[in-house]
Amino acid sequence: MRPISLLTVLVLAGCTATQQEPRDPELVAPGEVTELVTGLDMPWGLAFLPDGSALVTSRTSGEINRVPAAGGEPTPVGVVPDVLGSAEGGLLGLATSPAFETDRTVYAYVSSSPTNRVVALRIAEDFRSLRQERVVLEGIETADRHHGGRLRFGPDGNLWIGTGDAFLPENAADDTSLNGKVLRVRPDGSIPEDNPSGTAVYSTGHRNVQGIAFGPDGTAYASELGHRTWDEVNVLRAGVDYGWPETEGTDGDTGEPPIFTLHPDEASPSGIAYAGGSLWMGALGGQRLWQLPVDGTEATGDPIAHYAGDYGRIRTVEVAPDGALWITTSNTDGATWGGADPRPGDDRILRIELVEQ
């Protein structure tokens, strides 16, 4: 097997895959795993910068650290103000401005009081400080659990935001609530003209959206924590309802059905990323990395599990500029469900080469 380049990742974007043996020779698979960083405190969000380095959040401390492109000791950038920690809350997702080289801006999802919010942060030229420039969006109901928190810039240039139902299932079906939704705003917080509701709401009926990713054709995907029966991966469409709380996965007859369902014991999904014809999804309770073959809006094979139990809970998955995956573990966050005892060196960032079969 040979490492897959970023160019090859894009070329293989439409390839198909199954779980049968022998596998399609175009199916990519995880290759060499390299430990880049150890000793992180409750990492949650990770976002790459134009120079190949990455910023990573610490959930309850509100700190952001910078990790070199080749790994090694992270350096502190600063502390985001007004972070309110809870069982699942704190400083969560990050997204780098597409114009970072000129505006020095990253966006962060913050659980706070009186509501959760998305803020714009300006990073100093020397990466040694930050300041909050503005609140981009607020009014997302806060709670002890079900914050959502993932941010992602789409190919449309808009900022996509996954929220949770704040542990109140009725929020997901309430068109006046920002909770249990996927939201979409411009970088300045204004509402795109083609948002279906005329508000920040793009889609409804979600329980707790933990991951957002885009395929090479612009297809939007979201990973979502279910209750006790089914976790979901959905293709996001404007104005569509995804069924919660009346439907969970395929158990029910309301809402748009997901393209993948997995049992919470094997998944409890968090971050997702797209590379080489598959979605790559971190699992918290399932403590593994899932490979989900897709082609646009269609699943093209069965889910494939990697590293089951090897690294504990996996929180975030991102594609690095060189085409490799970076994943963060989540074993120091004191989770009472799907928990994993911290191991020496936790929490860590791992780099996973993608290789052609």
NUVEXBA-10747 format. One line per 5 residues: number of its first residue (from 1); their letters; for each residue x, y, z of N, C-alpha, C, O. Coordinates in steps of 0.2 Angstrom, whole numbers, plus 5000, padded with zeros to 4 digits. Layout:
! NUVEXBA-10747
NUM = a = X/Y/Z/X/Y/Z/X/Y/Z/X/Y/Z  ...
! end
This chain:
! NUVEXBA-10747
1 = mrpis = 5004/4994/5000/5000/5000/5000/5004/5006/5000/5010/5006/5003  5002/5012/4997/5006/5018/4997/5002/5023/5000/4995/5023/4999  5005/5029/5003/5001/5034/5005/4997/5038/5000/4999/5038/4994  4991/5040/5002/4987/5044/4997/4988/5051/4998/4988/5054/5003  4989/5054/4992/4990/5062/4992/4984/5065/4992/4979/5062/4991
6 = lltvl = 4984/5072/4994/4978/5076/4994/4975/5076/4987/4969/5076/4986  4979/5076/4981/4977/5076/4975/4973/5069/4974/4967/5069/4971  4976/5063/4976/4972/5057/4975/4966/5057/4979/4961/5054/4977  4966/5060/4985/4959/5060/4989/4954/5064/4985/4948/5061/4985  4956/5069/4981/4951/5072/4977/4949/5068/4971/4943/5068/4969
11 = vlagc = 4954/5065/4968/4952/5061/4962/4948/5055/4964/4943/5053/4960  4949/5052/4970/4945/5046/4972/4938/5048/4975/4934/5044/4978  4936/5055/4974/4930/5057/4978/4924/5053/4976/4920/5052/4981  4923/5050/4970/4917/5047/4968/4918/5039/4969/4913/5036/4966  4923/5037/4972/4924/5029/4971/4919/5026/4976/4917/5029/4981
16 = tatqq = 4918/5020/4975/4913/5016/4979/4917/5011/4983/4923/5009/4981  4913/5008/4988/4917/5004/4992/4912/4999/4996/4906/5001/4996  4913/4993/4998/4909/4989/5001/4913/4985/5007/4919/4986/5007  4910/4982/5011/4913/4978/5016/4915/4971/5015/4918/4968/5019  4914/4969/5008/4915/4962/5006/4922/4962/5005/4926/4967/5003
21 = eprdp = 4925/4955/5005/4932/4954/5003/4932/4950/4996/4928/4946/4995  4936/4952/4992/4941/4957/4992/4938/4964/4991/4934/4964/4987  4941/4969/4995/4938/4976/4994/4940/4978/4987/4945/4976/4984  4936/4983/4985/4937/4987/4979/4944/4990/4979/4946/4993/4984  4949/4989/4974/4955/4991/4975/4956/4999/4975/4961/5001/4977
26 = elvap = 4951/5002/4974/4951/5010/4974/4949/5012/4982/4950/5018/4983  4947/5007/4986/4945/5009/4993/4951/5011/4996/4956/5007/4997  4951/5017/5000/4957/5019/5004/4956/5016/5011/4950/5015/5013  4961/5016/5014/4961/5013/5021/4966/5016/5026/4971/5020/5023  4965/5016/5032/4970/5019/5037/4977/5016/5036/4977/5009/5035
31 = gevte = 4982/5019/5036/4989/5017/5036/4993/5018/5042/4990/5017/5048  4999/5021/5041/5003/5022/5047/5000/5027/5052/4997/5032/5050  5000/5026/5058/4998/5030/5064/5003/5033/5067/5008/5030/5070  5004/5040/5068/5009/5044/5071/5006/5048/5077/5001/5051/5076  5009/5047/5083/5007/5051/5088/5010/5058/5088/5016/5059/5088
36 = lvtgl = 5006/5063/5087/5008/5070/5086/5009/5074/5092/5014/5078/5093  5004/5073/5097/5003/5077/5103/5001/5073/5109/4996/5069/5107  5003/5074/5115/5001/5071/5120/4999/5076/5126/5001/5082/5125  4996/5074/5131/4995/5078/5137/4990/5084/5136/4990/5088/5140  4985/5083/5131/4980/5088/5130/4974/5087/5136/4973/5082/5138
41 = dmpwg = 4972/5093/5138/4966/5093/5143/4960/5094/5139/4958/5100/5137  4956/5089/5139/4949/5089/5136/4949/5093/5129/4945/5097/5128  4952/5090/5124/4952/5093/5117/4945/5092/5114/4942/5087/5115  4943/5097/5111/4936/5096/5107/4937/5098/5100/4936/5094/5096  4938/5105/5099/4938/5107/5092/4945/5108/5089/4950/5109/5093
46 = laflp = 4946/5107/5083/4953/5107/5079/4952/5110/5073/4947/5108/5069  4956/5115/5071/4955/5118/5064/4962/5120/5062/4966/5122/5065  4963/5118/5055/4970/5120/5052/4970/5127/5050/4966/5130/5048  4977/5129/5050/4978/5136/5048/4982/5135/5041/4984/5130/5039  4983/5141/5037/4986/5140/5031/4993/5137/5031/4995/5134/5026
51 = dgsal = 4997/5138/5036/5003/5135/5036/5004/5128/5038/5009/5125/5039  4998/5125/5039/4998/5118/5041/4998/5116/5048/4997/5110/5050  4999/5121/5052/4998/5120/5059/4991/5120/5061/4987/5121/5057  4989/5119/5067/4982/5118/5069/4981/5121/5076/4985/5121/5080  4975/5124/5077/4973/5126/5083/4968/5121/5086/4964/5118/5083
56 = vtsrt = 4969/5120/5093/4964/5115/5096/4962/5118/5103/4965/5122/5106  4955/5117/5104/4952/5120/5110/4952/5115/5116/4953/5109/5115  4952/5117/5122/4952/5114/5128/4945/5115/5131/4943/5121/5132  4941/5110/5132/4933/5111/5133/4932/5116/5139/4929/5121/5138  4934/5114/5145/4932/5117/5151/4937/5123/5153/4934/5128/5156
61 = sgein = 4943/5123/5150/4947/5129/5152/4946/5135/5148/4948/5140/5149  4943/5133/5142/4943/5139/5137/4949/5141/5133/4949/5146/5130  4954/5137/5134/4961/5138/5131/4961/5136/5123/4958/5131/5122  4965/5140/5119/4966/5137/5113/4974/5137/5112/4978/5141/5114  4976/5131/5110/4983/5130/5109/4985/5129/5101/4980/5127/5098
66 = rvpaa = 4991/5130/5099/4993/5129/5092/4998/5123/5092/5002/5123/5096  4996/5119/5087/5000/5113/5086/5004/5113/5080/5001/5115/5075  5011/5112/5080/5015/5113/5074/5012/5107/5069/5009/5102/5070  5013/5109/5062/5011/5104/5057/5014/5097/5058/5011/5092/5056  5020/5097/5060/5024/5091/5061/5023/5088/5068/5025/5083/5070
71 = ggept = 5018/5091/5072/5017/5089/5079/5022/5092/5084/5026/5096/5082  5022/5089/5090/5026/5092/5095/5023/5096/5100/5017/5096/5100  5026/5099/5104/5024/5103/5110/5019/5109/5108/5021/5113/5104  5013/5109/5110/5008/5114/5108/5010/5120/5112/5013/5120/5117  5009/5126/5109/5010/5133/5112/5003/5136/5113/4999/5136/5109
76 = pvgvv = 5003/5139/5119/4996/5143/5121/4995/5149/5116/5000/5153/5115  4989/5150/5114/4987/5156/5110/4983/5161/5114/4985/5167/5114  4979/5158/5118/4975/5162/5123/4969/5159/5126/4968/5153/5124  4965/5162/5130/4959/5160/5133/4953/5164/5130/4953/5170/5130  4948/5160/5128/4942/5163/5126/4938/5165/5131/4937/5161/5136
81 = pdvlg = 4935/5171/5131/4931/5174/5137/4924/5171/5138/4921/5169/5133  4922/5171/5144/4915/5169/5146/4913/5162/5144/4907/5161/5142  4918/5157/5144/4916/5150/5143/4913/5147/5150/4916/5148/5155  4907/5144/5149/4904/5141/5154/4904/5134/5154/4901/5131/5149  4908/5130/5158/4909/5123/5157/4903/5120/5160/4899/5122/5165
86 = saegg = 4901/5114/5158/4896/5109/5161/4898/5102/5159/4903/5101/5157  4893/5098/5160/4894/5091/5158/4897/5090/5151/4901/5085/5150  4894/5093/5146/4896/5093/5139/4898/5099/5136/4900/5100/5130  4897/5105/5140/4898/5111/5137/4905/5114/5139/4909/5111/5142  4906/5120/5136/4913/5124/5136/4915/5127/5130/4910/5129/5126
91 = llgla = 4921/5127/5129/4924/5129/5122/4924/5123/5117/4927/5118/5119  4920/5123/5112/4918/5117/5108/4922/5118/5101/4928/5118/5101  4918/5119/5096/4921/5119/5089/4924/5125/5087/4923/5130/5090  4929/5124/5082/4933/5129/5079/4932/5129/5071/4931/5123/5069  4932/5135/5068/4933/5135/5061/4937/5141/5059/4936/5146/5062
96 = tspaf = 4942/5139/5054/4946/5145/5052/4943/5149/5046/4940/5146/5042  4943/5155/5047/4941/5159/5041/4944/5158/5035/4950/5157/5035  4940/5157/5029/4943/5156/5023/4948/5161/5021/4953/5160/5017  4948/5167/5024/4952/5173/5023/4957/5174/5028/4959/5180/5030  4959/5169/5032/4963/5169/5038/4969/5173/5037/4971/5177/5041
101 = etdrt = 4973/5172/5031/4979/5176/5030/4978/5183/5030/4983/5187/5031  4972/5186/5029/4971/5193/5029/4967/5195/5035/4969/5201/5038  4963/5191/5037/4958/5194/5043/4960/5191/5050/4958/5193/5055  4965/5185/5050/4967/5182/5056/4962/5180/5060/4962/5180/5067  4956/5178/5058/4950/5176/5061/4949/5169/5062/4949/5165/5057
106 = vyayv = 4947/5166/5067/4944/5160/5068/4937/5161/5072/4936/5165/5076  4933/5156/5071/4926/5156/5074/4926/5150/5079/4929/5145/5078  4923/5152/5085/4922/5147/5090/4915/5146/5093/4911/5151/5093  4913/5140/5094/4907/5139/5097/4908/5139/5105/4912/5135/5107  4904/5143/5109/4905/5144/5116/4899/5142/5119/4894/5145/5118
111 = ssspt = 4899/5138/5124/4893/5137/5129/4894/5142/5134/4899/5142/5138  4889/5146/5135/4890/5152/5140/4883/5154/5143/4879/5150/5143  4883/5160/5146/4877/5162/5149/4875/5169/5147/4880/5173/5146  4869/5171/5145/4863/5167/5146/4862/5162/5141/4858/5157/5141  4865/5162/5135/4864/5157/5130/4871/5155/5127/4876/5159/5128
116 = nrvva = 4871/5150/5123/4877/5148/5119/4878/5153/5113/4873/5156/5111  4884/5153/5111/4885/5158/5105/4891/5156/5101/4895/5151/5103  4891/5159/5095/4897/5158/5091/4900/5165/5090/4897/5170/5089  4907/5165/5091/4911/5171/5092/4916/5171/5087/4919/5166/5084  4918/5177/5085/4924/5178/5080/4930/5180/5084/4930/5185/5088
121 = lriae = 4936/5177/5083/4942/5178/5087/4947/5180/5082/4948/5177/5077  4951/5186/5084/4957/5188/5080/4963/5185/5083/4964/5186/5089  4967/5182/5080/4973/5178/5082/4979/5183/5080/4980/5185/5075  4983/5184/5085/4989/5189/5084/4994/5186/5079/4994/5180/5078  4998/5190/5076/5002/5188/5071/5007/5183/5074/5009/5179/5070
126 = dfrsl = 5009/5184/5080/5014/5179/5083/5011/5173/5086/5014/5169/5089  5004/5173/5086/5000/5167/5088/5001/5167/5096/5000/5161/5099  5002/5172/5099/5003/5172/5107/4997/5175/5110/4998/5176/5116  4992/5178/5107/4987/5180/5110/4981/5180/5105/4981/5179/5099  4975/5181/5108/4969/5182/5104/4964/5187/5108/4965/5188/5113
131 = rqerv = 4960/5189/5104/4954/5194/5107/4948/5192/5103/4948/5191/5097  4942/5193/5107/4936/5192/5104/4934/5198/5101/4933/5203/5104  4932/5198/5094/4931/5204/5090/4923/5205/5090/4921/5211/5091  4919/5199/5090/4912/5200/5090/4908/5194/5091/4911/5188/5090  4902/5195/5093/4898/5189/5093/4894/5188/5087/4891/5193/5084
136 = vlegi = 4895/5182/5083/4892/5181/5077/4885/5179/5077/4881/5181/5073  4883/5175/5082/4877/5172/5083/4876/5170/5091/4880/5167/5094  4870/5172/5093/4868/5170/5100/4861/5168/5101/4858/5168/5095  4859/5166/5106/4852/5164/5107/4851/5157/5107/4845/5154/5106  4856/5153/5106/4856/5146/5106/4855/5143/5114/4860/5145/5118
141 = etadr = 4850/5140/5115/4848/5139/5122/4854/5134/5125/4856/5130/5122  4856/5136/5131/4861/5132/5135/4858/5127/5140/4852/5128/5141  4862/5122/5142/4860/5117/5146/4866/5113/5149/4872/5115/5147  4865/5108/5153/4870/5104/5155/4873/5100/5149/4879/5098/5149  4869/5097/5145/4870/5093/5140/4867/5095/5133/4863/5099/5133
146 = hhggr = 4869/5091/5128/4866/5092/5121/4867/5099/5118/4863/5103/5117  4874/5101/5118/4875/5108/5115/4877/5108/5108/4877/5113/5105  4878/5102/5105/4880/5102/5098/4887/5105/5098/4891/5102/5102  4889/5110/5094/4895/5113/5094/4900/5113/5089/4905/5116/5089  4898/5109/5083/4903/5109/5078/4902/5115/5073/4896/5116/5071
151 = lrfgp = 4907/5117/5071/4907/5123/5066/4911/5120/5059/4916/5116/5060  4908/5123/5054/4912/5121/5047/4910/5126/5042/4904/5128/5041  4915/5129/5039/4914/5133/5033/4912/5128/5027/4916/5124/5026  4907/5130/5024/4905/5126/5018/4908/5129/5011/4911/5134/5011  4907/5125/5006/4910/5128/5000/4906/5134/4997/4908/5137/4993
156 = dgnlw = 4900/5135/5000/4896/5141/4999/4899/5148/5002/4897/5153/5001  4904/5147/5006/4907/5152/5010/4904/5154/5016/4906/5159/5020  4898/5150/5018/4894/5152/5024/4897/5147/5030/4900/5142/5029  4895/5149/5036/4897/5146/5042/4891/5141/5044/4886/5144/5045  4893/5135/5044/4887/5130/5046/4889/5128/5054/4894/5127/5056
161 = igtgd = 4883/5127/5057/4883/5127/5065/4879/5121/5067/4873/5121/5065  4881/5116/5070/4877/5111/5073/4875/5112/5080/4880/5114/5084  4869/5112/5082/4867/5113/5088/4863/5107/5091/4861/5102/5087  4863/5106/5098/4859/5101/5101/4852/5104/5104/4851/5110/5103  4848/5099/5106/4841/5101/5108/4841/5104/5115/4836/5105/5118
166 = aflpe = 4847/5105/5119/4848/5107/5125/4844/5102/5130/4841/5105/5135  4844/5096/5128/4840/5091/5133/4833/5092/5133/4830/5090/5138  4830/5096/5129/4823/5097/5128/4821/5095/5121/4821/5099/5116  4819/5089/5120/4817/5086/5113/4813/5090/5109/4813/5091/5103  4808/5094/5113/4803/5098/5109/4807/5104/5105/4804/5106/5100
171 = naadd = 4812/5106/5107/4816/5111/5104/4817/5110/5097/4817/5114/5092  4819/5103/5095/4821/5101/5089/4815/5102/5084/4817/5104/5078  4809/5102/5086/4804/5103/5081/4801/5110/5081/4796/5111/5078  4804/5114/5086/4801/5121/5087/4805/5126/5082/4811/5127/5082  4801/5128/5077/4804/5132/5072/4807/5139/5074/4811/5142/5071
176 = tslng = 4805/5141/5080/4807/5147/5083/4813/5146/5088/4816/5151/5090  4815/5140/5088/4821/5138/5093/4827/5137/5088/4826/5135/5082  4833/5139/5090/4839/5138/5087/4842/5131/5089/4848/5129/5086  4839/5128/5093/4842/5121/5096/4839/5115/5092/4833/5115/5090  4843/5110/5092/4841/5104/5088/4841/5106/5081/4836/5103/5077
181 = kvlrv = 4846/5110/5078/4846/5112/5071/4853/5112/5068/4858/5111/5072  4853/5112/5062/4859/5115/5058/4857/5122/5056/4852/5123/5053  4862/5126/5058/4861/5133/5056/4866/5135/5051/4872/5132/5050  4865/5140/5047/4869/5143/5042/4869/5150/5042/4864/5153/5041  4875/5154/5043/4875/5161/5043/4881/5163/5039/4886/5159/5037
186 = rpdgs = 4881/5169/5037/4887/5172/5034/4893/5173/5039/4891/5173/5045  4899/5174/5037/4904/5176/5042/4903/5181/5047/4905/5182/5052  4899/5186/5044/4897/5192/5049/4891/5191/5053/4889/5195/5056  4888/5185/5052/4882/5183/5056/4875/5185/5053/4870/5183/5055  4876/5188/5047/4869/5189/5043/4867/5183/5040/4870/5178/5040
191 = ipedn = 4860/5183/5038/4857/5177/5035/4858/5177/5028/4856/5182/5024  4860/5171/5025/4860/5170/5018/4853/5171/5015/4848/5168/5018  4853/5174/5009/4846/5175/5006/4843/5168/5005/4836/5168/5004  4846/5163/5003/4843/5156/5002/4842/5152/5008/4840/5146/5007  4843/5154/5014/4841/5150/5019/4833/5149/5019/4830/5154/5018
196 = psgta = 4831/5143/5020/4824/5142/5019/4819/5146/5023/4813/5147/5021  4821/5147/5029/4816/5150/5034/4817/5158/5035/4813/5161/5038  4822/5161/5031/4823/5168/5033/4826/5169/5039/4827/5175/5041  4828/5164/5043/4832/5164/5049/4839/5160/5048/4840/5158/5043  4842/5160/5054/4848/5156/5053/4847/5148/5052/4852/5144/5051
201 = vystg = 4841/5146/5053/4839/5139/5053/4840/5136/5046/4836/5139/5041  4844/5131/5045/4844/5128/5038/4840/5121/5038/4837/5120/5034  4841/5117/5044/4837/5111/5044/4835/5110/5051/4838/5112/5056  4830/5106/5052/4827/5105/5059/4826/5097/5061/4828/5093/5057  4824/5096/5067/4823/5089/5069/4829/5085/5071/4829/5079/5069
206 = hrnvq = 4834/5088/5073/4840/5085/5075/4841/5085/5083/4838/5089/5086  4844/5079/5085/4844/5078/5093/4851/5082/5095/4850/5086/5100  4856/5080/5092/4863/5083/5095/4868/5082/5089/4871/5077/5089  4868/5087/5085/4873/5087/5079/4880/5088/5082/4882/5093/5085  4884/5083/5081/4891/5083/5083/4896/5084/5077/4902/5085/5079
211 = giafg = 4894/5083/5071/4899/5083/5066/4896/5086/5059/4890/5084/5058  4900/5090/5056/4897/5092/5049/4903/5092/5044/4909/5093/5046  4902/5089/5038/4907/5088/5033/4904/5090/5026/4898/5089/5025  4908/5091/5021/4906/5092/5014/4910/5087/5010/4916/5087/5010  4906/5084/5005/4910/5081/5000/4912/5085/4994/4911/5091/4994
216 = pdgta = 4916/5082/4989/4919/5086/4984/4914/5089/4979/4915/5094/4976  4908/5087/4979/4902/5089/4975/4898/5094/4979/4893/5097/4977  4900/5096/4985/4896/5100/4989/4891/5097/4994/4888/5101/4998  4890/5091/4993/4885/5087/4998/4887/5089/5005/4893/5088/5007  4882/5091/5009/4883/5092/5016/4881/5086/5020/4875/5083/5019
221 = yasel = 4885/5084/5025/4883/5078/5029/4884/5080/5037/4887/5085/5038  4880/5077/5041/4880/5078/5048/4879/5072/5052/4875/5067/5050  4883/5071/5057/4883/5066/5062/4879/5068/5068/4879/5074/5070  4875/5063/5071/4870/5065/5076/4869/5060/5081/4868/5054/5079  4870/5062/5087/4869/5057/5093/4861/5055/5093/4857/5060/5094
226 = ghrtw = 4860/5049/5093/4853/5047/5095/4852/5046/5102/4856/5048/5106  4847/5043/5104/4845/5042/5111/4847/5035/5113/4853/5034/5116  4843/5030/5112/4846/5023/5114/4846/5018/5109/4848/5012/5109  4843/5020/5103/4842/5015/5097/4847/5016/5092/4850/5012/5090  4846/5022/5089/4850/5023/5083/4854/5030/5083/4851/5035/5084
231 = devnv = 4860/5030/5081/4864/5036/5079/4863/5037/5072/4861/5032/5068  4864/5043/5069/4863/5045/5062/4868/5048/5059/4872/5052/5062  4869/5047/5052/4872/5052/5048/4867/5054/5042/4865/5049/5039  4867/5060/5042/4861/5063/5037/4865/5067/5032/4870/5070/5033  4861/5067/5026/4863/5072/5021/4859/5078/5022/4852/5077/5022
236 = lragv = 4862/5084/5023/4858/5090/5024/4855/5093/5018/4858/5094/5013  4849/5095/5019/4845/5098/5013/4841/5104/5016/4839/5104/5022  4841/5109/5013/4838/5115/5015/4831/5114/5017/4827/5112/5013  4829/5117/5023/4822/5116/5025/4819/5110/5027/4813/5109/5028  4823/5105/5027/4821/5098/5028/4821/5096/5036/4825/5098/5039
241 = dygwp = 4816/5093/5038/4815/5090/5045/4818/5083/5045/4817/5079/5041  4822/5082/5050/4825/5075/5051/4822/5071/5057/4825/5066/5059  4816/5073/5059/4812/5068/5063/4812/5068/5070/4807/5066/5073  4817/5070/5073/4818/5070/5081/4813/5076/5083/4813/5081/5081  4809/5074/5089/4809/5068/5093/4805/5063/5091/4805/5058/5095
246 = etegt = 4801/5063/5086/4796/5058/5084/4799/5052/5081/4797/5046/5082  4805/5053/5078/4808/5047/5074/4816/5048/5077/4819/5053/5077  4818/5042/5078/4825/5041/5079/4828/5036/5074/4827/5030/5074  4833/5038/5070/4836/5034/5065/4830/5032/5060/4827/5037/5057  4829/5026/5059/4824/5023/5055/4818/5021/5059/4813/5018/5057
251 = dgdtg = 4818/5022/5066/4813/5020/5070/4808/5025/5071/4808/5030/5076  4803/5025/5066/4798/5031/5066/4796/5032/5059/4800/5030/5054  4791/5036/5058/4789/5038/5051/4789/5045/5049/4785/5047/5045  4793/5049/5053/4793/5056/5052/4800/5058/5050/4805/5055/5052  4801/5064/5046/4807/5066/5044/4811/5063/5039/4809/5057/5037
256 = eppif = 4816/5066/5036/4820/5063/5031/4824/5057/5034/4827/5058/5039  4825/5051/5031/4829/5046/5034/4836/5047/5033/4838/5050/5028  4840/5044/5038/4847/5045/5037/4850/5040/5032/4847/5036/5030  4856/5042/5030/4860/5037/5025/4864/5032/5029/4865/5026/5026  4865/5033/5035/4868/5028/5039/4865/5028/5046/4864/5033/5049
261 = tlhpd = 4864/5022/5049/4862/5022/5056/4867/5017/5060/4869/5012/5057  4869/5018/5066/4873/5014/5070/4870/5014/5077/4867/5019/5079  4872/5009/5080/4869/5008/5087/4874/5013/5092/4880/5013/5091  4871/5016/5097/4875/5020/5101/4880/5017/5104/4886/5020/5106  4880/5010/5106/4885/5007/5109/4891/5006/5105/4897/5005/5107
266 = easps = 4890/5006/5098/4896/5006/5093/4898/5013/5091/4903/5013/5087  4894/5018/5092/4895/5024/5089/4895/5030/5094/4901/5031/5097  4889/5033/5096/4889/5039/5099/4894/5044/5096/4899/5046/5098  4892/5046/5089/4897/5049/5085/4898/5056/5087/4894/5060/5090  4904/5059/5085/4906/5065/5086/4908/5068/5079/4904/5068/5074
271 = giaya = 4914/5070/5078/4917/5074/5072/4917/5069/5066/4918/5063/5067  4916/5072/5060/4916/5069/5054/4920/5073/5049/4921/5079/5049  4924/5069/5044/4927/5073/5039/4926/5068/5033/4925/5062/5033  4927/5071/5027/4927/5068/5021/4934/5067/5017/4938/5072/5017  4936/5061/5015/4942/5060/5011/4941/5053/5008/4939/5048/5010
276 = ggslw = 4944/5053/5002/4945/5047/4998/4938/5043/4997/4939/5037/4998  4933/5046/4996/4926/5042/4994/4923/5040/5001/4918/5036/5000  4925/5042/5006/4922/5040/5013/4921/5046/5018/4925/5051/5017  4916/5045/5022/4916/5049/5028/4920/5046/5033/4920/5040/5034  4924/5049/5037/4927/5046/5043/4925/5050/5049/4925/5056/5050
281 = mgalg = 4922/5045/5054/4918/5048/5059/4921/5045/5066/4922/5039/5067  4922/5050/5071/4924/5048/5077/4919/5045/5081/4913/5048/5081  4920/5040/5085/4915/5037/5090/4917/5038/5097/4923/5036/5099  4913/5041/5101/4914/5041/5108/4913/5035/5112/4917/5032/5114  4906/5033/5113/4905/5027/5116/4907/5021/5113/4910/5016/5116
286 = gqrlw = 4907/5021/5106/4910/5015/5102/4917/5015/5102/4920/5010/5100  4921/5020/5104/4928/5020/5104/4932/5017/5098/4936/5013/5099  4930/5020/5092/4933/5018/5086/4932/5023/5081/4929/5028/5082  4935/5022/5075/4935/5027/5069/4931/5023/5064/4933/5018/5062  4925/5026/5062/4921/5023/5057/4923/5026/5050/4923/5032/5049
291 = qlpvd = 4923/5021/5045/4923/5023/5038/4917/5022/5035/4914/5016/5035  4914/5027/5032/4907/5027/5029/4908/5028/5022/4908/5034/5020  4908/5023/5017/4908/5025/5010/4902/5028/5007/4896/5026/5009  4903/5034/5004/4898/5038/5001/4900/5040/4994/4906/5041/4992  4895/5042/4990/4896/5045/4984/4890/5050/4983/4884/5048/4982
296 = gteat = 4891/5056/4984/4886/5061/4984/4881/5060/4990/4883/5059/4996  4875/5059/4988/4870/5058/4993/4868/5051/4995/4864/5050/4999  4872/5047/4992/4871/5039/4993/4876/5036/4997/4882/5038/4996  4875/5031/5001/4879/5027/5004/4881/5022/4999/4877/5019/4996  4888/5020/4999/4890/5015/4993/4893/5009/4997/4896/5005/4993
301 = gdpia = 4892/5008/5003/4895/5002/5006/4893/5002/5014/4890/5007/5016  4894/4997/5017/4893/4996/5024/4898/5000/5028/4904/5000/5026  4896/5002/5034/4901/5005/5039/4907/5000/5040/4906/4994/5041  4913/5003/5041/4919/4999/5042/4922/5002/5048/4924/5008/5049  4923/4998/5053/4926/5000/5060/4934/4999/5060/4936/4994/5058
306 = hyagd = 4937/5004/5062/4944/5004/5063/4946/5006/5071/4943/5010/5074  4951/5003/5073/4954/5004/5080/4949/5004/5086/4950/5007/5090  4945/4999/5085/4940/4998/5091/4944/4997/5097/4947/4992/5098  4943/5001/5102/4946/5001/5108/4953/5003/5109/4956/5003/5114  4956/5004/5103/4963/5005/5104/4965/5012/5107/4970/5012/5110
311 = ygrir = 4961/5017/5106/4963/5024/5108/4958/5027/5113/4959/5033/5115  4953/5023/5114/4947/5026/5118/4943/5030/5114/4942/5029/5108  4939/5035/5117/4934/5039/5114/4938/5044/5109/4943/5047/5110  4935/5044/5103/4937/5049/5097/4932/5054/5096/4927/5053/5095  4935/5060/5097/4931/5066/5097/4930/5070/5090/4925/5071/5088
316 = tveva = 4936/5071/5088/4937/5075/5082/4941/5072/5076/4946/5069/5078  4938/5073/5070/4942/5070/5064/4942/5076/5059/4937/5079/5057  4948/5077/5057/4949/5083/5052/4954/5080/5047/4959/5076/5048  4954/5083/5041/4958/5081/5035/4964/5087/5035/4962/5092/5034  4970/5085/5036/4975/5089/5036/4977/5092/5029/4975/5088/5024
321 = pdgal = 4981/5097/5028/4982/5099/5021/4986/5094/5017/4985/5094/5011  4989/5089/5020/4993/5084/5016/4989/5078/5014/4991/5073/5012  4982/5078/5016/4978/5073/5015/4977/5068/5020/4973/5063/5020  4981/5068/5026/4981/5063/5031/4975/5065/5036/4973/5071/5036  4973/5061/5040/4968/5062/5045/4971/5064/5051/4976/5061/5053
326 = witts = 4969/5069/5055/4971/5070/5062/4965/5069/5066/4959/5071/5065  4966/5065/5071/4960/5064/5076/4962/5065/5083/4968/5065/5085  4957/5068/5087/4959/5069/5094/4955/5064/5098/4949/5062/5097  4958/5061/5104/4955/5057/5108/4951/5061/5113/4952/5067/5114  4947/5058/5117/4943/5062/5122/4942/5058/5128/4936/5055/5130
331 = ntdga = 4947/5056/5132/4947/5052/5138/4948/5056/5144/4947/5052/5150  4949/5062/5144/4950/5066/5150/4944/5070/5152/4945/5074/5156  4939/5069/5148/4933/5074/5149/4928/5072/5155/4923/5075/5155  4930/5066/5158/4926/5064/5164/4919/5062/5162/4914/5063/5166  4918/5060/5156/4911/5057/5153/4909/5052/5158/4912/5047/5160
336 = twgga = 4902/5052/5159/4899/5047/5163/4896/5042/5159/4893/5037/5161  4895/5043/5152/4892/5038/5148/4897/5037/5142/4901/5042/5140  4898/5031/5140/4903/5029/5135/4910/5031/5137/4914/5032/5133  4911/5031/5144/4918/5034/5146/4924/5029/5145/4923/5023/5144  4929/5032/5145/4936/5028/5145/4941/5031/5150/4942/5037/5149
341 = dprpg = 4944/5027/5154/4948/5030/5158/4954/5032/5155/4957/5029/5150  4957/5038/5157/4963/5041/5153/4969/5036/5154/4970/5033/5159  4972/5036/5148/4978/5032/5148/4984/5036/5148/4984/5042/5147  4990/5034/5150/4996/5038/5150/4997/5042/5143/4997/5039/5138  4998/5048/5144/4998/5052/5138/4992/5055/5135/4992/5060/5131
346 = ddril = 4986/5053/5138/4980/5056/5136/4979/5063/5138/4982/5065/5144  4975/5067/5134/4973/5066/5128/4978/5067/5123/4983/5071/5124  4977/5065/5117/4982/5065/5111/4979/5067/5105/4973/5066/5104  4983/5069/5100/4981/5070/5093/4985/5065/5089/4992/5064/5090  4982/5061/5085/4985/5056/5081/4985/5058/5073/4979/5060/5071
351 = rielv = 4990/5056/5070/4990/5057/5062/4989/5050/5059/4993/5046/5061  4984/5050/5054/4983/5043/5051/4984/5044/5044/4980/5048/5041  4989/5041/5041/4989/5041/5033/4983/5037/5030/4981/5032/5033  4981/5040/5025/4976/5036/5021/4980/5033/5015/4984/5036/5011  4979/5027/5014/4983/5023/5009/4978/5020/5004/4973/5018/5006
356 = eq = 4980/5019/4998/4977/5015/4993/4978/5008/4994/4983/5005/4995  4973/5004/4993/4973/4997/4994/4977/4994/4988/4977/4988/4987
! end
